[in-house]
Amino acid sequence: MVILKEWYTVEEAAKYLGVSRRTIYKLTKEGRLRTHILGKERTRRFRKEDLDKVPQPLESGAEQREIEALTALSAAGDPLLAELWSNKKDAAYDTV
């Protein structure tokens, strides 16, 4: 029988998201992560559904597409630009 966990401590939430405890507190303070404070000791608990709503880092495929978009207007990405930017007048800057 599999028991699905619905409530997480700060440490468990950090491990679940793959971040530090400090990041959990920061996300809570910024209002990006909802927290539930329990009892006199002010123990924090996080619901799984709230943790799943926190934005995750870009996946490697998305990062690659972003890099390609940024290099599209470079000498490496456009041969015409490479030809325009490569000339004798600017040769001194090529060695820097």
SEZA-79070 format. One line per 2 residues: number of its first residue (from 1); their letters; for each residue x, y, z of N, C-alpha, C, O. Coordinates in pm, 1 decimal, decimal comma, padded with zeros to 6 digits, always signed. Layout:
<rs>
NUM	A	X Y Z X Y Z X Y Z X Y Z; ...
</rs>
This chain:
<rs>
1	MV	+00082,4 -00117,0 +00000,0 +00000,0 +00000,0 +00000,0 +00087,9 +00124,8 +00000,0 +00177,1 +00137,9 +00083,8; +00063,3 +00215,4 -00092,7 +00140,0 +00338,7 -00104,8 +00065,5 +00450,4 -00033,3 -00052,5 +00474,4 -00058,7
3	IL	+00135,2 +00517,4 +00055,5 +00075,7 +00630,5 +00126,9 +00133,9 +00757,9 +00067,4 +00255,1 +00779,2 +00071,0; +00047,2 +00842,3 +00012,7 +00091,2 +00968,5 -00043,5 +00097,6 +01074,0 +00065,4 +00002,3 +01093,0 +00140,9
5	KE	+00208,4 +01140,9 +00072,4 +00227,4 +01242,8 +00174,9 +00170,2 +01374,7 +00125,0 +00198,2 +01417,2 +00012,9; +00089,5 +01439,3 +00209,5 +00027,1 +01565,5 +00169,3 +00092,2 +01685,3 +00237,6 +00096,8 +01793,5 +00179,1
7	WY	+00142,4 +01668,9 +00359,2 +00202,3 +01777,9 +00435,5 +00351,9 +01754,6 +00451,0 +00395,3 +01642,3 +00476,6; +00431,8 +01862,0 +00435,3 +00577,5 +01853,6 +00442,3 +00632,1 +01953,7 +00543,6 +00578,3 +02063,4 +00558,6
9	TV	+00738,5 +01915,7 +00612,5 +00811,2 +02007,7 +00699,7 +00901,2 +02093,5 +00611,1 +00908,2 +02073,1 +00489,9; +00969,6 +02189,2 +00672,8 +01061,6 +02274,2 +00596,1 +01170,5 +02188,8 +00532,0 +01202,0 +02205,7 +00414,1
11	EE	+01227,3 +02098,2 +00609,0 +01334,7 +02012,5 +00556,0 +01284,8 +01923,4 +00442,9 +01352,4 +01907,3 +00341,3; +01166,9 +01866,1 +00460,7 +01110,4 +01777,7 +00358,4 +01074,1 +01856,8 +00232,7 +01093,4 +01808,7 +00121,1
13	AA	+01021,3 +01978,6 +00251,1 +00986,5 +02063,4 +00136,7 +01112,0 +02100,7 +00058,1 +01111,7 +02099,9 -00065,0; +01219,3 +02133,3 +00130,5 +01345,5 +02167,4 +00064,8 +01398,3 +02049,4 -00015,7 +01443,6 +02065,6 -00129,0
15	KY	+01392,1 +01932,0 +00043,1 +01439,1 +01811,3 -00027,0 +01350,6 +01781,9 -00148,2 +01400,8 +01746,2 -00254,8; +01219,1 +01796,9 -00131,6 +01124,4 +01770,9 -00240,8 +01150,4 +01863,3 -00360,0 +01145,3 +01819,5 -00475,0
17	LG	+01178,2 +01991,3 -00332,3 +01202,6 +02087,9 -00440,8 +01348,0 +02089,8 -00486,8 +01379,6 +02146,1 -00591,6; +01436,5 +02028,2 -00408,2 +01578,5 +02026,9 -00444,3 +01645,7 +02160,7 -00419,5 +01733,9 +02201,8 -00494,8
19	VS	+01603,1 +02229,4 -00312,1 +01660,8 +02359,0 -00275,9 +01701,5 +02354,7 -00129,4 +01681,3 +02254,2 -00061,2; +01759,0 +02464,4 -00081,6 +01798,6 +02471,1 +00058,5 +01682,1 +02516,3 +00146,3 +01581,2 +02566,1 +00096,3
21	RR	+01697,0 +02498,6 +00276,6 +01595,3 +02546,2 +00371,5 +01581,6 +02697,3 +00360,8 +01471,7 +02751,8 +00371,5; +01693,7 +02763,7 +00339,7 +01692,8 +02910,3 +00327,1 +01606,4 +02953,4 +00208,6 +01533,8 +03052,4 +00217,2
23	TI	+01614,1 +02880,8 +00100,6 +01532,4 +02912,1 -00016,9 +01384,4 +02893,9 +00014,1 +01301,2 +02971,5 -00033,0; +01351,3 +02792,6 +00092,4 +01211,3 +02770,4 +00131,9 +01160,6 +02891,5 +00210,1 +01051,2 +02941,7 +00184,0
25	YK	+01241,0 +02938,2 +00306,1 +01201,3 +03055,6 +00384,2 +01188,9 +03180,1 +00295,3 +01099,0 +03262,1 +00313,9; +01279,3 +03192,4 +00199,9 +01276,2 +03307,2 +00108,3 +01150,1 +03303,1 +00022,0 +01083,0 +03404,9 +00005,5
27	LT	+01117,8 +03186,4 -00033,0 +00997,8 +03172,2 -00114,9 +00872,6 +03204,1 -00033,9 +00777,9 +03263,4 -00085,5; +00872,8 +03164,2 +00093,3 +00760,0 +03191,3 +00182,0 +00747,8 +03341,5 +00207,5 +00638,5 +03397,6 +00200,7
29	KE	+00859,8 +03405,4 +00236,7 +00860,1 +03549,1 +00265,6 +00814,9 +03629,8 +00144,2 +00744,0 +03729,4 +00158,7; +00855,5 +03587,2 +00024,7 +00817,6 +03657,2 -00099,0 +00673,0 +03630,9 -00139,2 +00620,2 +03695,9 -00229,3
31	GR	+00608,9 +03534,8 -00071,7 +00470,6 +03502,3 -00104,1 +00455,5 +03407,1 -00221,5 +00345,1 +03388,5 -00272,7; +00566,3 +03346,4 -00264,8 +00561,8 +03253,6 -00377,7 +00530,5 +03111,7 -00333,5 +00499,9 +03025,7 -00416,1
33	LR	+00538,3 +03087,0 -00201,8 +00509,2 +02954,8 -00147,2 +00422,8 +02972,8 -00023,0 +00462,9 +03038,6 +00073,0; +00306,9 +02915,1 -00026,1 +00213,8 +02926,0 +00085,4 +00257,4 +02832,5 +00197,4 +00294,8 +02717,6 +00173,6
35	TH	+00251,8 +02884,3 +00320,9 +00288,7 +02804,9 +00437,3 +00174,6 +02806,0 +00538,4 +00094,6 +02899,4 +00542,2; +00168,3 +02703,0 +00618,6 +00070,0 +02691,7 +00726,0 +00148,2 +02684,4 +00855,8 +00232,3 +02596,3 +00873,5
37	IL	+00120,3 +02777,8 +00947,4 +00190,8 +02782,7 +01074,9 +00101,7 +02719,6 +01181,2 -00013,7 +02758,4 +01199,1; +00158,0 +02621,7 +01251,1 +00081,5 +02543,9 +01347,4 +00130,3 +02566,9 +01489,6 +00250,8 +02575,5 +01513,2
39	GK	+00037,9 +02576,9 +01584,3 +00068,1 +02576,0 +01726,9 +00147,1 +02693,7 +01778,2 +00180,1 +02786,7 +01704,7; +00176,5 +02686,9 +01907,2 +00251,3 +02792,5 +01974,7 +00397,0 +02797,7 +01928,2 +00459,6 +02903,7 +01928,3
41	ER	+00448,8 +02683,6 +01889,1 +00588,8 +02678,2 +01843,6 +00605,8 +02733,2 +01702,5 +00717,8 +02745,8 +01652,9; +00492,8 +02766,1 +01637,7 +00493,5 +02821,5 +01501,0 +00563,3 +02726,9 +01401,9 +00642,9 +02769,7 +01318,3
43	TR	+00532,0 +02600,9 +01413,4 +00584,7 +02500,7 +01321,8 +00525,2 +02521,5 +01184,1 +00404,0 +02539,0 +01170,7; +00608,2 +02519,9 +01082,6 +00560,8 +02540,7 +00945,4 +00535,6 +02407,2 +00876,8 +00609,1 +02310,3 +00895,7
45	RF	+00429,8 +02405,2 +00796,9 +00398,7 +02288,9 +00714,3 +00357,2 +02339,3 +00576,2 +00297,4 +02445,9 +00561,3; +00390,9 +02259,0 +00476,9 +00361,6 +02293,6 +00337,7 +00280,5 +02181,3 +00275,6 +00308,7 +02063,5 +00297,4
47	RK	+00179,8 +02218,6 +00198,2 +00099,8 +02118,7 +00127,2 +00169,5 +02082,9 -00002,9 +00232,7 +02168,1 -00065,5; +00158,3 +01958,9 -00043,3 +00221,6 +01912,5 -00166,2 +00174,8 +01991,8 -00287,1 +00254,9 +02025,9 -00374,0
49	ED	+00046,2 +02021,1 -00293,0 -00007,1 +02095,8 -00408,6 +00052,7 +02236,0 -00416,0 +00070,5 +02288,8 -00525,7; +00084,5 +02298,0 -00301,2 +00149,1 +02429,3 -00301,7 +00294,6 +02417,8 -00347,0 +00345,4 +02505,0 -00417,5
51	LD	+00361,0 +02310,0 -00306,1 +00499,7 +02288,2 -00348,5 +00507,9 +02265,7 -00499,3 +00603,0 +02309,2 -00564,1; +00408,2 +02198,1 -00554,2 +00408,3 +02170,7 -00697,9 +00384,9 +02295,8 -00781,4 +00414,2 +02296,7 -00900,9
53	KV	+00332,8 +02400,4 -00720,4 +00305,8 +02525,5 -00792,5 +00428,6 +02616,2 -00801,8 +00429,5 +02711,6 -00879,6; +00531,6 +02586,7 -00723,1 +00652,2 +02668,9 -00724,8 +00723,0 +02647,9 -00858,2 +00745,7 +02533,9 -00898,6
55	PQ	+00758,4 +02757,5 -00927,6 +00826,6 +02743,3 -01057,4 +00957,2 +02666,4 -01044,0 +01033,4 +02687,4 -00949,7; +00981,6 +02579,0 -01137,5 +01102,7 +02497,7 -01139,8 +01202,0 +02558,3 -01239,8 +01162,1 +02633,5 -01328,6
57	PL	+01330,4 +02526,1 -01225,8 +01429,6 +02572,9 -01323,3 +01399,4 +02519,7 -01462,4 +01329,5 +02419,6 -01478,1; +01452,9 +02588,0 -01563,2 +01432,0 +02544,7 -01701,1 +01491,0 +02406,5 -01724,1 +01595,1 +02371,9 -01668,1
59	ES	+01424,0 +02329,0 -01806,3 +01477,2 +02198,8 -01844,7 +01588,7 +02220,0 -01944,7 +01597,9 +02326,2 -02006,2; +01672,6 +02120,9 -01961,1 +01788,2 +02134,5 -02050,2 +01745,7 +02165,5 -02193,1 +01814,3 +02241,8 -02261,2
61	GA	+01635,9 +02109,5 -02240,6 +01588,5 +02138,3 -02376,3 +01545,8 +02282,9 -02391,3 +01572,8 +02345,4 -02493,9; +01479,9 +02336,5 -02290,6 +01437,0 +02475,7 -02292,7 +01558,6 +02568,1 -02287,6 +01562,2 +02670,2 -02356,3
63	EQ	+01657,5 +02532,5 -02206,6 +01779,8 +02611,6 -02199,3 +01850,5 +02613,2 -02333,7 +01900,5 +02717,2 -02376,6; +01855,1 +02498,6 -02400,1 +01921,2 +02491,1 -02529,9 +01851,1 +02580,4 -02631,5 +01917,4 +02649,4 -02708,9
65	RE	+01717,9 +02580,0 -02632,2 +01643,1 +02666,2 -02724,6 +01667,9 +02813,6 -02694,5 +01676,4 +02895,4 -02786,0; +01679,5 +02847,2 -02567,1 +01706,5 +02984,9 -02528,2 +01845,3 +03028,2 -02575,0 +01863,1 +03140,2 -02623,0
67	IE	+01942,1 +02940,2 -02561,0 +02077,9 +02969,7 -02605,3 +02081,4 +02987,3 -02756,4 +02147,0 +03078,3 -02807,1; +02011,5 +02901,2 -02827,7 +02006,1 +02912,8 -02973,5 +01942,4 +03044,1 -03016,2 +01987,5 +03106,1 -03112,5
69	AL	+01838,4 +03087,1 -02946,0 +01772,6 +03213,6 -02978,9 +01867,1 +03330,9 -02956,2 +01865,5 +03427,7 -03032,3; +01949,4 +03322,9 -02851,7 +02042,3 +03431,7 -02822,7 +02158,8 +03436,7 -02920,5 +02209,9 +03544,6 -02950,7
71	TA	+02201,3 +03320,7 -02970,1 +02315,0 +03318,4 -03062,6 +02273,4 +03335,7 -03208,6 +02358,8 +03341,3 -03297,1; +02142,9 +03344,3 -03234,1 +02096,9 +03359,2 -03372,7 +02151,8 +03486,6 -03436,7 +02181,5 +03487,2 -03556,2
73	LS	+02165,7 +03592,9 -03360,4 +02218,9 +03719,0 -03412,9 +02364,8 +03736,8 -03373,5 +02404,4 +03842,5 -03324,6; +02442,4 +03634,9 -03394,8 +02585,9 +03642,2 -03368,6 +02660,0 +03596,5 -03493,4 +02600,7 +03542,5 -03586,8
75	AA	+02789,4 +03619,2 -03492,9 +02869,5 +03576,9 -03607,1 +02863,2 +03426,2 -03624,4 +02866,5 +03376,4 -03737,0; +02854,3 +03353,8 -03515,2 +02846,8 +03207,7 -03522,4 +02713,2 +03161,6 -03578,6 +02705,9 +03058,2 -03645,0
77	GD	+02607,6 +03237,6 -03552,5 +02474,7 +03196,5 -03594,9 +02435,6 +03246,4 -03732,5 +02345,8 +03190,1 -03795,3; +02501,6 +03351,4 -03780,8 +02463,7 +03410,6 -03909,2 +02589,0 +03440,9 -03991,7 +02664,2 +03531,7 -03956,4
79	PL	+02613,3 +03368,0 -04099,8 +02734,0 +03388,7 -04181,0 +02743,7 +03529,9 -04239,5 +02854,0 +03582,4 -04254,6; +02631,5 +03591,4 -04272,1 +02632,9 +03726,9 -04327,1 +02686,1 +03825,5 -04223,2 +02766,6 +03912,7 -04256,0
81	LA	+02642,7 +03812,5 -04101,2 +02694,4 +03898,6 -03995,2 +02842,7 +03873,3 -03973,1 +02919,1 +03966,9 -03949,5; +02883,6 +03748,0 -03980,7 +03025,3 +03714,6 -03964,0 +03108,7 +03785,1 -04069,9 +03216,9 +03836,1 -04040,6
83	EL	+03058,5 +03788,1 -04193,0 +03130,4 +03854,0 -04301,9 +03136,9 +04004,8 -04280,0 +03241,2 +04066,0 -04303,3; +03028,7 +04064,6 -04236,4 +03025,6 +04209,3 -04211,7 +03118,0 +04248,8 -04097,2 +03185,5 +04351,5 -04103,9
85	WS	+03121,0 +04167,5 -03992,6 +03199,5 +04201,6 -03875,6 +03346,8 +04165,8 -03890,7 +03429,7 +04215,3 -03814,3; +03380,6 +04083,2 -03984,9 +03519,1 +04043,8 -04004,5 +03577,7 +04127,9 -04118,5 +03556,7 +04097,9 -04236,0
87	NK	+03650,0 +04231,4 -04082,8 +03712,8 +04314,8 -04185,4 +03845,5 +04369,1 -04132,6 +03873,1 +04361,9 -04012,8; +03927,0 +04423,2 -04222,5 +04060,8 +04470,1 -04184,5 +04053,3 +04589,2 -04088,8 +04138,6 +04605,4 -04001,5
89	KD	+03952,0 +04670,9 -04106,2 +03938,3 +04790,0 -04022,9 +03922,7 +04753,5 -03874,6 +03972,4 +04825,2 -03787,6; +03854,7 +04643,7 -03846,0 +03830,8 +04600,1 -03709,5 +03924,7 +04487,8 -03665,5 +03903,6 +04428,4 -03559,8
91	AA	+04025,9 +04458,4 -03742,9 +04115,6 +04347,0 -03712,6 +04185,7 +04365,1 -03578,7 +04214,9 +04266,7 -03510,9; +04213,0 +04489,3 -03539,5 +04281,5 +04514,5 -03413,8 +04196,7 +04467,1 -03295,7 +04251,3 +04424,5 -03193,9
93	YD	+04065,9 +04473,8 -03307,9 +03978,2 +04431,6 -03198,8 +03966,1 +04278,1 -03189,0 +03928,0 +04224,7 -03084,9; +03998,6 +04209,6 -03297,3 +03989,2 +04063,2 -03296,4 +04093,5 +03999,0 -03206,1 +04074,5 +03885,7 -03161,8
95	TV	+04202,3 +04068,1 -03178,1 +04309,9 +04011,3 -03097,0 +04291,0 +04036,3 -02949,3 +04364,6 +03980,8 -02867,8; +04194,9 +04117,9 -02912,9 +04173,8 +04152,9 -02771,7 +04114,1 +04038,2 -02698,0 +04088,9 +04048,3 -02578,0
</rs>
